[in-house]
Amino acid sequence: MSTFTVHQPPPKPGETTSTPGRFLFLRDGFHFWAFVLAPFWLLRYQLWVGFAVYLAGSAVIVVVLSVVRAPLAVQLLAGGVADRLRGGD
């Protein structure tokens, strides 16, 4: 069963409450295409601030990886086996 969030806009001048036709219903949950193609999904829905944050975050990650000189594959491997390296289950 799908769940939705309801967003009520502020009333227009001269209104006491917003017209129900202006309410926005958004499906709550995981969006596969946003996960797979994040920058294109952000641009598709004109989420400019989110796109800027995505680009800035990506740039920071690239700079940090180049400064540390550790390939991403090694970091993923370390993250996957970190508990076992420390002696955990």
VEXDO-231988 format. One record per atom (N, C-alpha, C): residue number from 1; residue in one letter; atom name; x, y, z. Coordinates in steps of 0.001 Angstrom, whole numbers, plus 500000, padded with zeros to 6 digits. Example, Ala and Ser with C-alpha at 12.3 -4.5 7.8 and 13.67 -1.06 7.14 Angstrom:
residues 2
{1, "A", "N", {513190, 494310, 507800}};
{1, "A", "CA", {512300, 495500, 507800}};
{1, "A", "C", {513200, 496700, 507800}};
{2, "S", "N", {512850, 497750, 507080}};
{2, "S", "CA", {513670, 498940, 507140}};
{2, "S", "C", {512900, 500030, 507870}};
END
This chain:
residues 89
{1, "M", "N", {500845, 498831, 500000}};
{1, "M", "CA", {500000, 500000, 500000}};
{1, "M", "C", {500898, 501241, 500000}};
{2, "S", "N", {500616, 502160, 499143}};
{2, "S", "CA", {501394, 503392, 499047}};
{2, "S", "C", {500970, 504377, 500126}};
{3, "T", "N", {501936, 505139, 500602}};
{3, "T", "CA", {501620, 506223, 501532}};
{3, "T", "C", {501998, 507539, 500865}};
{4, "F", "N", {501284, 508575, 501213}};
{4, "F", "CA", {501490, 509889, 500622}};
{4, "F", "C", {501638, 510928, 501729}};
{5, "T", "N", {502384, 511973, 501438}};
{5, "T", "CA", {502417, 513137, 502319}};
{5, "T", "C", {501613, 514235, 501635}};
{6, "V", "N", {500897, 515005, 502431}};
{6, "V", "CA", {500054, 516078, 501904}};
{6, "V", "C", {500662, 517406, 502320}};
{7, "H", "N", {500871, 518274, 501342}};
{7, "H", "CA", {501473, 519577, 501600}};
{7, "H", "C", {500457, 520665, 501253}};
{8, "Q", "N", {500100, 521446, 502272}};
{8, "Q", "CA", {499127, 522522, 502102}};
{8, "Q", "C", {499866, 523837, 501893}};
{9, "P", "N", {499632, 524506, 500757}};
{9, "P", "CA", {500293, 525793, 500530}};
{9, "P", "C", {499665, 526881, 501402}};
{10, "P", "N", {500390, 527965, 501620}};
{10, "P", "CA", {499785, 529059, 502392}};
{10, "P", "C", {498603, 529652, 501618}};
{11, "P", "N", {497599, 530149, 502327}};
{11, "P", "CA", {496439, 530728, 501633}};
{11, "P", "C", {496818, 531971, 500831}};
{12, "K", "N", {496120, 532150, 499714}};
{12, "K", "CA", {496322, 533345, 498889}};
{12, "K", "C", {495757, 534562, 499621}};
{13, "P", "N", {496189, 535751, 499253}};
{13, "P", "CA", {495620, 536949, 499897}};
{13, "P", "C", {494093, 536972, 499750}};
{14, "G", "N", {493434, 537212, 500842}};
{14, "G", "CA", {491974, 537264, 500834}};
{14, "G", "C", {491334, 535932, 501191}};
{15, "E", "N", {492103, 534852, 501289}};
{15, "E", "CA", {491569, 533545, 501680}};
{15, "E", "C", {491905, 533283, 503143}};
{16, "T", "N", {491017, 532557, 503817}};
{16, "T", "CA", {491314, 532167, 505196}};
{16, "T", "C", {492035, 530828, 505230}};
{17, "T", "N", {491699, 529936, 504301}};
{17, "T", "CA", {492388, 528641, 504181}};
{17, "T", "C", {492677, 528383, 502712}};
{18, "S", "N", {493610, 527504, 502441}};
{18, "S", "CA", {493957, 527172, 501059}};
{18, "S", "C", {492871, 526324, 500417}};
{19, "T", "N", {492720, 526505, 499124}};
{19, "T", "CA", {491773, 525704, 498362}};
{19, "T", "C", {492309, 524274, 498273}};
{20, "P", "N", {491482, 523263, 498556}};
{20, "P", "CA", {491974, 521878, 498504}};
{20, "P", "C", {492557, 521496, 497146}};
{21, "G", "N", {492149, 522134, 496084}};
{21, "G", "CA", {492686, 521826, 494761}};
{21, "G", "C", {494153, 522194, 494615}};
{22, "R", "N", {494647, 523032, 495499}};
{22, "R", "CA", {496053, 523447, 495456}};
{22, "R", "C", {496946, 522566, 496315}};
{23, "F", "N", {496381, 521635, 497076}};
{23, "F", "CA", {497189, 520755, 497924}};
{23, "F", "C", {498072, 519883, 497034}};
{24, "L", "N", {499234, 519522, 497552}};
{24, "L", "CA", {500178, 518700, 496810}};
{24, "L", "C", {500332, 517360, 497521}};
{25, "F", "N", {500083, 516269, 496796}};
{25, "F", "CA", {500220, 514922, 497332}};
{25, "F", "C", {501476, 514295, 496737}};
{26, "L", "N", {502400, 513893, 497599}};
{26, "L", "CA", {503647, 513275, 497153}};
{26, "L", "C", {503739, 511860, 497703}};
{27, "R", "N", {504032, 510908, 496798}};
{27, "R", "CA", {504194, 509521, 497225}};
{27, "R", "C", {505460, 509419, 498058}};
{28, "D", "N", {505349, 508766, 499190}};
{28, "D", "CA", {506476, 508599, 500100}};
{28, "D", "C", {507122, 507248, 499819}};
{29, "G", "N", {508436, 507217, 499722}};
{29, "G", "CA", {509118, 505950, 499521}};
{29, "G", "C", {510391, 506102, 498709}};
{30, "F", "N", {510944, 504983, 498318}};
{30, "F", "CA", {512194, 504917, 497576}};
{30, "F", "C", {511929, 505146, 496096}};
{31, "H", "N", {512751, 505978, 495460}};
{31, "H", "CA", {512635, 506249, 494031}};
{31, "H", "C", {513860, 505678, 493328}};
{32, "F", "N", {513660, 504598, 492590}};
{32, "F", "CA", {514763, 503880, 491949}};
{32, "F", "C", {515568, 504774, 491017}};
{33, "W", "N", {514901, 505549, 490165}};
{33, "W", "CA", {515621, 506369, 489183}};
{33, "W", "C", {516390, 507508, 489845}};
{34, "A", "N", {515901, 508000, 490973}};
{34, "A", "CA", {516655, 509013, 491713}};
{34, "A", "C", {517930, 508400, 492275}};
{35, "F", "N", {517877, 507133, 492619}};
{35, "F", "CA", {519052, 506436, 493131}};
{35, "F", "C", {520060, 506156, 492020}};
{36, "V", "N", {519579, 505705, 490865}};
{36, "V", "CA", {520466, 505295, 489774}};
{36, "V", "C", {521026, 506495, 489014}};
{37, "L", "N", {520196, 507465, 488724}};
{37, "L", "CA", {520603, 508617, 487907}};
{37, "L", "C", {520307, 509918, 488645}};
{38, "A", "N", {520898, 510080, 489802}};
{38, "A", "CA", {520570, 511204, 490685}};
{38, "A", "C", {520673, 512576, 490023}};
{39, "P", "N", {521774, 512921, 489346}};
{39, "P", "CA", {521838, 514287, 488802}};
{39, "P", "C", {520774, 514547, 487736}};
{40, "F", "N", {520494, 513562, 486911}};
{40, "F", "CA", {519482, 513740, 485867}};
{40, "F", "C", {518082, 513823, 486472}};
{41, "W", "N", {517820, 513049, 487528}};
{41, "W", "CA", {516538, 513089, 488200}};
{41, "W", "C", {516334, 514455, 488854}};
{42, "L", "N", {517388, 514977, 489478}};
{42, "L", "CA", {517292, 516296, 490101}};
{42, "L", "C", {517001, 517373, 489066}};
{43, "L", "N", {517666, 517301, 487924}};
{43, "L", "CA", {517419, 518281, 486861}};
{43, "L", "C", {516029, 518120, 486266}};
{44, "R", "N", {515568, 516891, 486123}};
{44, "R", "CA", {514244, 516622, 485542}};
{44, "R", "C", {513141, 517306, 486345}};
{45, "Y", "N", {513296, 517290, 487666}};
{45, "Y", "CA", {512285, 517882, 488533}};
{45, "Y", "C", {512665, 519284, 489000}};
{46, "Q", "N", {513658, 519882, 488354}};
{46, "Q", "CA", {514091, 521258, 488592}};
{46, "Q", "C", {514426, 521512, 490065}};
{47, "L", "N", {515144, 520567, 490662}};
{47, "L", "CA", {515595, 520699, 492037}};
{47, "L", "C", {517017, 521244, 492008}};
{48, "W", "N", {517108, 522552, 491738}};
{48, "W", "CA", {518399, 523192, 491480}};
{48, "W", "C", {519313, 523174, 492694}};
{49, "V", "N", {518776, 523426, 493877}};
{49, "V", "CA", {519608, 523427, 495080}};
{49, "V", "C", {520137, 522020, 495350}};
{50, "G", "N", {519297, 521038, 495205}};
{50, "G", "CA", {519737, 519651, 495378}};
{50, "G", "C", {520808, 519272, 494375}};
{51, "F", "N", {520667, 519744, 493140}};
{51, "F", "CA", {521671, 519479, 492112}};
{51, "F", "C", {522992, 520155, 492464}};
{52, "A", "N", {522933, 521388, 492954}};
{52, "A", "CA", {524150, 522096, 493354}};
{52, "A", "C", {524833, 521375, 494514}};
{53, "V", "N", {524059, 520906, 495476}};
{53, "V", "CA", {524625, 520165, 496605}};
{53, "V", "C", {525243, 518860, 496118}};
{54, "Y", "N", {524583, 518190, 495165}};
{54, "Y", "CA", {525117, 516947, 494596}};
{54, "Y", "C", {526465, 517212, 493924}};
{55, "L", "N", {526545, 518264, 493122}};
{55, "L", "CA", {527806, 518587, 492445}};
{55, "L", "C", {528901, 518949, 493445}};
{56, "A", "N", {528566, 519752, 494445}};
{56, "A", "CA", {529557, 520147, 495450}};
{56, "A", "C", {530035, 518937, 496240}};
{57, "G", "N", {529114, 518085, 496623}};
{57, "G", "CA", {529484, 516876, 497360}};
{57, "G", "C", {530363, 515953, 496541}};
{58, "S", "N", {530028, 515810, 495260}};
{58, "S", "CA", {530850, 514988, 494370}};
{58, "S", "C", {532243, 515567, 494214}};
{59, "A", "N", {532326, 516879, 494093}};
{59, "A", "CA", {533635, 517523, 493959}};
{59, "A", "C", {534469, 517325, 495217}};
{60, "V", "N", {533853, 517446, 496383}};
{60, "V", "CA", {534577, 517239, 497640}};
{60, "V", "C", {535095, 515806, 497720}};
{61, "I", "N", {534271, 514846, 497348}};
{61, "I", "CA", {534696, 513444, 497377}};
{61, "I", "C", {535870, 513214, 496436}};
{62, "V", "N", {535814, 513786, 495240}};
{62, "V", "CA", {536911, 513627, 494273}};
{62, "V", "C", {538193, 514247, 494811}};
{63, "V", "N", {538095, 515429, 495392}};
{63, "V", "CA", {539289, 516096, 495927}};
{63, "V", "C", {539880, 515292, 497081}};
{64, "V", "N", {539036, 514833, 497997}};
{64, "V", "CA", {539527, 514051, 499138}};
{64, "V", "C", {540195, 512777, 498660}};
{65, "L", "N", {539589, 512088, 497699}};
{65, "L", "CA", {540193, 510855, 497192}};
{65, "L", "C", {541513, 511127, 496483}};
{66, "S", "N", {541620, 512236, 495796}};
{66, "S", "CA", {542876, 512527, 495111}};
{66, "S", "C", {543964, 512945, 496100}};
{67, "V", "N", {543585, 513640, 497181}};
{67, "V", "CA", {544563, 514034, 498200}};
{67, "V", "C", {545062, 512802, 498958}};
{68, "V", "N", {544141, 511917, 499309}};
{68, "V", "CA", {544500, 510715, 500057}};
{68, "V", "C", {545203, 509699, 499149}};
{69, "R", "N", {544954, 509804, 497866}};
{69, "R", "CA", {545532, 508903, 496862}};
{69, "R", "C", {545135, 507441, 497084}};
{70, "A", "N", {543936, 507249, 497575}};
{70, "A", "CA", {543418, 505899, 497772}};
{70, "A", "C", {542308, 505661, 496764}};
{71, "P", "N", {542422, 504616, 495983}};
{71, "P", "CA", {541357, 504344, 495023}};
{71, "P", "C", {540051, 503990, 495728}};
{72, "L", "N", {538961, 504310, 495072}};
{72, "L", "CA", {537638, 504085, 495647}};
{72, "L", "C", {537405, 502612, 495947}};
{73, "A", "N", {537917, 501726, 495121}};
{73, "A", "CA", {537711, 500297, 495338}};
{73, "A", "C", {538299, 499853, 496675}};
{74, "V", "N", {539455, 500390, 497040}};
{74, "V", "CA", {540073, 500037, 498315}};
{74, "V", "C", {539209, 500536, 499466}};
{75, "Q", "N", {538653, 501721, 499336}};
{75, "Q", "CA", {537810, 502257, 500397}};
{75, "Q", "C", {536522, 501444, 500535}};
{76, "L", "N", {535935, 501039, 499425}};
{76, "L", "CA", {534741, 500203, 499488}};
{76, "L", "C", {535053, 498865, 500136}};
{77, "L", "N", {536177, 498292, 499796}};
{77, "L", "CA", {536590, 497025, 500394}};
{77, "L", "C", {536786, 497190, 501898}};
{78, "A", "N", {537460, 498245, 502299}};
{78, "A", "CA", {537691, 498486, 503728}};
{78, "A", "C", {536366, 498676, 504458}};
{79, "G", "N", {535445, 499395, 503852}};
{79, "G", "CA", {534141, 499580, 504486}};
{79, "G", "C", {533360, 498292, 504612}};
{80, "G", "N", {533512, 497418, 503642}};
{80, "G", "CA", {532791, 496147, 503670}};
{80, "G", "C", {533334, 495151, 504670}};
{81, "V", "N", {534617, 495220, 504970}};
{81, "V", "CA", {535219, 494241, 505875}};
{81, "V", "C", {535681, 494874, 507182}};
{82, "A", "N", {535273, 496095, 507464}};
{82, "A", "CA", {535753, 496816, 508647}};
{82, "A", "C", {535470, 496063, 509937}};
{83, "D", "N", {534266, 495509, 510101}};
{83, "D", "CA", {533945, 494782, 511323}};
{83, "D", "C", {534828, 493556, 511483}};
{84, "R", "N", {535054, 492844, 510390}};
{84, "R", "CA", {535899, 491652, 510471}};
{84, "R", "C", {537352, 492008, 510765}};
{85, "L", "N", {537797, 493156, 510262}};
{85, "L", "CA", {539159, 493589, 510538}};
{85, "L", "C", {539340, 493909, 512027}};
{86, "R", "N", {538308, 494415, 512660}};
{86, "R", "CA", {538369, 494759, 514086}};
{86, "R", "C", {538139, 493543, 514963}};
{87, "G", "N", {537778, 492416, 514376}};
{87, "G", "CA", {537586, 491204, 515163}};
{87, "G", "C", {536134, 490938, 515528}};
{88, "G", "N", {535215, 491660, 514897}};
{88, "G", "CA", {533795, 491436, 515163}};
{88, "G", "C", {533282, 490232, 514407}};
{89, "D", "N", {532012, 489941, 514575}};
{89, "D", "CA", {531417, 488777, 513888}};
{89, "D", "C", {531204, 489040, 512458}};
END
